[in-house]
Amino acid sequence: MKAFLRSVTAAAAFAATLPAFAADLGTPVPEVPMDAPTVAVAPPVVERVAPRVSGLIDWSGAYIGFQVGGAFAAKPDIGNDPITRSLLTNGREYSGFTGGGHVGFDYQVGSVVFGGIGDINYVDLRDRVSGPVSLVQNGRATIYNVTGTAGLEIDGTVRARLGFAGLDMPILPYVTGGLALGNGFGNFRLVGTDPATGAALNQNLRDSRTNLGYAVGGGLDYAFTDNIRARVEYLYTDLSQARYFQRLSGGVDAGGSYSKVQGGLSYRW
């Protein structure tokens, strides 16, 4: 009997707890937050940029290169001897090839570029001449028929340059001017008759002199890279007179002016 009463009492106690247990089953179970995985983030990379130079390119530095183009001349500047003028001033313009090399340097301050350049060129400016000329030798005048060529074959300049580098393009417009030198020549064959004896006379005369003058102009440099530069340029050159064939009838004064249009390529370091 006692065992039976204990069983009934335990069953009654268990039944009393069922409502509370059922209520607990309806209560949501709180979620426990899970920590997100930690990902290592690399620090930002700060790129150090060199200070910008006006015009995108630093034009400072020395360079060496070459240039080719064309030369165009008007009438040569001849002295007052009428026979010589008739030979060398025949009323037509002439032109030819020019090409050579150059060295130079530039220094940039802000948008302004100062520099200097020296060049030397072969210049194919020449004119064929023919006609009579009177030469006085040993106190006697002799009439010769003259054929030959005269002109300019080498020139060179030493010039200053002033450029503007303020454009947002790799170009440098500039003006230039300075000293010019030109090596002129005359190469003639003279055929005549000795007025005293009537004997045939043949002479070959050649002379070359250096004429001094000036050159002015302008151009545009273009930078393909930091080291490779291209150039187009116009130059006007005026060479003063020099006296050629000084031993014959007092010589011949000759000079002249001409223009050059040329393109070039240079390497800068």
C-alpha positions as CSV (number, residue, x, y, z in Angstrom):
1,M,0.0,0.0,0.0
2,K,2.8,2.4,0.9
3,A,4.5,1.7,-2.4
4,F,1.3,2.4,-4.3
5,L,0.9,5.8,-2.5
6,R,4.4,6.8,-3.3
7,S,3.8,6.0,-7.0
8,V,0.6,8.1,-7.1
9,T,2.3,11.0,-5.4
10,A,5.2,11.0,-7.9
11,A,2.8,10.9,-10.8
12,A,0.8,13.8,-9.4
13,A,4.0,15.9,-9.0
14,F,5.1,15.1,-12.6
15,A,1.6,16.1,-13.9
16,A,1.9,19.4,-12.1
17,T,5.1,20.3,-13.9
18,L,3.8,19.6,-17.4
19,P,2.2,23.1,-18.0
20,A,5.4,24.9,-17.0
21,F,7.5,22.6,-19.2
22,A,5.1,23.1,-22.1
23,A,5.4,26.9,-21.6
24,D,9.1,26.7,-21.7
25,L,9.0,24.8,-25.0
26,G,7.2,27.8,-26.6
27,T,9.8,30.3,-25.6
28,P,12.4,31.0,-28.4
29,V,15.9,30.0,-27.6
30,P,18.2,33.1,-27.8
31,E,20.7,32.8,-30.6
32,V,24.3,33.0,-29.6
33,P,26.1,35.4,-32.0
34,M,29.1,33.9,-33.9
35,D,32.2,35.9,-34.4
36,A,32.9,36.8,-38.0
37,P,36.2,35.5,-39.3
38,T,39.0,38.1,-39.0
39,V,40.5,39.1,-42.4
40,A,43.9,40.8,-42.5
41,V,43.7,44.1,-44.5
42,A,46.9,45.3,-46.1
43,P,47.7,49.0,-45.3
44,P,47.2,51.4,-48.2
45,V,50.2,51.9,-50.5
46,V,51.2,55.6,-50.8
47,E,53.0,56.2,-54.1
48,R,55.6,58.9,-54.0
49,V,55.3,61.0,-57.2
50,A,58.0,63.3,-58.2
51,P,57.1,67.0,-58.4
52,R,55.5,67.7,-61.7
53,V,57.5,69.7,-64.2
54,S,55.7,72.3,-66.3
55,G,54.7,70.9,-69.7
56,L,55.0,67.2,-68.5
57,I,58.7,67.0,-69.6
58,D,61.9,68.1,-67.9
59,W,63.8,69.7,-70.7
60,S,67.0,70.2,-68.8
61,G,70.1,68.3,-70.0
62,A,72.7,68.0,-72.7
63,Y,71.9,66.4,-76.1
64,I,73.5,65.4,-79.4
65,G,71.9,64.6,-82.7
66,F,71.6,65.2,-86.5
67,Q,69.5,67.3,-88.9
68,V,68.6,67.2,-92.6
69,G,66.6,69.6,-94.8
70,G,66.7,72.1,-97.6
71,A,68.4,75.4,-98.2
72,F,67.0,78.2,-100.3
73,A,69.0,81.2,-101.4
74,A,68.3,84.3,-103.3
75,K,70.9,86.2,-105.4
76,P,74.4,86.3,-103.9
77,D,75.6,89.6,-102.5
78,I,78.4,90.6,-105.0
79,G,80.7,93.5,-105.0
80,N,80.6,96.4,-107.5
81,D,82.7,94.9,-110.3
82,P,80.3,94.9,-113.3
83,I,81.8,91.8,-115.0
84,T,81.7,89.7,-111.8
85,R,78.1,90.8,-111.1
86,S,77.1,89.7,-114.6
87,L,78.7,86.3,-114.1
88,L,77.4,85.5,-110.6
89,T,74.1,87.5,-110.5
90,N,72.0,85.9,-113.2
91,G,68.6,86.6,-111.8
92,R,67.5,83.1,-110.6
93,E,67.2,81.6,-107.2
94,Y,68.8,78.3,-106.3
95,S,68.4,75.7,-103.7
96,G,70.0,72.5,-102.4
97,F,70.3,69.8,-99.7
98,T,71.7,70.5,-96.2
99,G,72.5,68.1,-93.5
100,G,74.8,67.8,-90.5
101,G,75.1,67.3,-86.7
102,H,74.5,69.3,-83.6
103,V,75.3,69.4,-79.8
104,G,73.5,71.5,-77.2
105,F,72.1,71.9,-73.7
106,D,69.0,73.2,-72.0
107,Y,68.2,74.4,-68.5
108,Q,64.6,74.7,-67.4
109,V,63.3,77.2,-64.8
110,G,59.5,76.9,-64.4
111,S,58.0,77.2,-67.8
112,V,61.1,78.9,-69.4
113,V,63.9,76.9,-71.0
114,F,67.3,78.5,-71.7
115,G,69.8,76.8,-73.8
116,G,72.6,76.9,-76.4
117,I,73.3,74.9,-79.5
118,G,76.1,74.5,-82.0
119,D,75.9,72.8,-85.4
120,I,77.8,72.2,-88.6
121,N,76.3,71.3,-91.9
122,Y,77.1,70.5,-95.5
123,V,75.2,72.9,-97.7
124,D,74.7,72.3,-101.4
125,L,74.1,75.9,-102.6
126,R,75.9,76.5,-105.8
127,D,75.4,78.2,-109.1
128,R,77.0,77.5,-112.5
129,V,78.4,80.5,-114.2
130,S,79.8,81.3,-117.7
131,G,80.7,84.3,-119.7
132,P,83.6,86.7,-120.4
133,V,85.7,88.3,-117.7
134,S,88.6,90.7,-117.9
135,L,91.5,90.0,-115.5
136,V,94.5,92.2,-115.0
137,Q,97.7,90.3,-114.4
138,N,101.2,91.7,-114.5
139,G,99.8,95.0,-115.6
140,R,98.0,93.6,-118.6
141,A,94.3,93.0,-119.1
142,T,93.3,89.7,-120.6
143,I,89.9,88.6,-121.7
144,Y,88.9,85.1,-120.7
145,N,85.9,83.0,-121.2
146,V,85.0,81.6,-117.8
147,T,83.0,78.5,-116.9
148,G,82.6,77.0,-113.4
149,T,80.7,77.0,-110.2
150,A,80.4,79.2,-107.1
151,G,78.5,78.9,-103.9
152,L,78.4,77.7,-100.3
153,E,79.4,74.2,-99.2
154,I,79.8,74.3,-95.4
155,D,78.1,76.4,-92.7
156,G,77.9,76.3,-88.9
157,T,76.2,78.3,-86.2
158,V,76.6,78.9,-82.4
159,R,73.2,80.0,-81.1
160,A,71.2,80.7,-78.0
161,R,67.7,79.2,-77.5
162,L,64.7,80.4,-75.5
163,G,61.8,78.1,-75.2
164,F,58.4,77.9,-73.5
165,A,57.5,74.6,-71.7
166,G,54.2,75.6,-70.1
167,L,51.9,73.6,-72.4
168,D,50.4,70.3,-71.2
169,M,52.1,68.5,-74.1
170,P,55.6,67.2,-74.6
171,I,56.5,70.0,-77.0
172,L,58.8,73.0,-76.7
173,P,58.4,75.9,-79.1
174,Y,61.5,78.1,-79.2
175,V,63.3,81.0,-80.8
176,T,67.0,81.0,-81.6
177,G,69.7,83.3,-82.8
178,G,73.5,83.7,-82.9
179,L,76.7,83.7,-84.8
180,A,76.9,82.0,-88.3
181,L,79.9,81.1,-90.4
182,G,79.9,79.9,-94.0
183,N,82.7,78.5,-96.2
184,G,82.1,79.8,-99.7
185,F,84.0,78.7,-102.8
186,G,84.6,79.5,-106.4
187,N,86.0,77.0,-108.9
188,F,86.5,78.3,-112.5
189,R,88.2,77.4,-115.7
190,L,89.5,80.4,-117.7
191,V,90.3,80.1,-121.4
192,G,91.7,83.1,-123.3
193,T,94.4,84.6,-125.5
194,D,97.6,86.4,-124.5
195,P,97.2,89.9,-125.9
196,A,100.9,90.2,-126.5
197,T,101.7,87.0,-128.2
198,G,98.4,85.6,-129.2
199,A,99.1,82.3,-127.4
200,A,96.2,80.4,-125.9
201,L,95.9,80.7,-122.2
202,N,94.2,78.2,-119.8
203,Q,93.9,78.7,-116.1
204,N,92.1,76.8,-113.3
205,L,91.2,79.0,-110.4
206,R,89.8,78.0,-107.1
207,D,89.4,79.9,-103.9
208,S,87.5,79.4,-100.7
209,R,86.9,81.9,-97.8
210,T,85.0,82.0,-94.5
211,N,82.2,84.5,-94.4
212,L,80.9,85.7,-91.0
213,G,77.3,86.6,-90.3
214,Y,74.3,85.8,-88.1
215,A,71.4,83.3,-88.0
216,V,68.0,83.7,-86.5
217,G,64.9,81.5,-86.5
218,G,62.7,79.3,-84.5
219,G,61.3,75.8,-84.2
220,L,59.5,73.1,-82.2
221,D,61.0,70.2,-80.2
222,Y,58.9,67.1,-79.5
223,A,59.8,64.6,-76.8
224,F,59.0,61.0,-77.8
225,T,60.6,59.8,-74.5
226,D,62.8,61.4,-71.8
227,N,65.8,60.7,-74.0
228,I,64.6,60.9,-77.6
229,R,63.6,64.2,-79.1
230,A,62.6,65.3,-82.6
231,R,62.8,68.8,-84.0
232,V,61.6,71.0,-86.9
233,E,63.4,74.3,-87.4
234,Y,63.6,77.3,-89.7
235,L,66.7,79.4,-89.9
236,Y,67.5,82.6,-91.8
237,T,71.3,83.1,-92.3
238,D,72.9,86.3,-93.6
239,L,76.7,86.1,-94.4
240,S,78.6,89.3,-94.9
241,Q,81.0,89.7,-97.9
242,A,84.5,88.2,-98.0
243,R,87.1,88.9,-100.7
244,Y,87.8,86.0,-103.0
245,F,90.6,85.7,-105.6
246,Q,92.5,88.6,-104.0
247,R,95.4,88.2,-106.4
248,L,93.3,88.8,-109.5
249,S,92.2,92.4,-110.4
250,G,91.7,93.2,-106.7
251,G,89.6,90.2,-105.9
252,V,85.8,89.6,-105.8
253,D,83.7,90.5,-102.8
254,A,80.9,88.0,-102.3
255,G,78.4,87.0,-99.6
256,G,74.8,86.2,-99.4
257,S,71.7,85.2,-97.4
258,Y,69.6,82.0,-97.4
259,S,67.0,80.1,-95.5
260,K,67.0,76.6,-94.2
261,V,64.1,74.3,-93.3
262,Q,65.2,71.2,-91.5
263,G,64.2,68.4,-89.3
264,G,66.3,66.6,-86.7
265,L,66.6,63.9,-84.1
266,S,68.6,64.1,-80.9
267,Y,69.5,62.0,-77.8
268,R,69.4,63.7,-74.5
269,W,71.0,62.5,-71.2
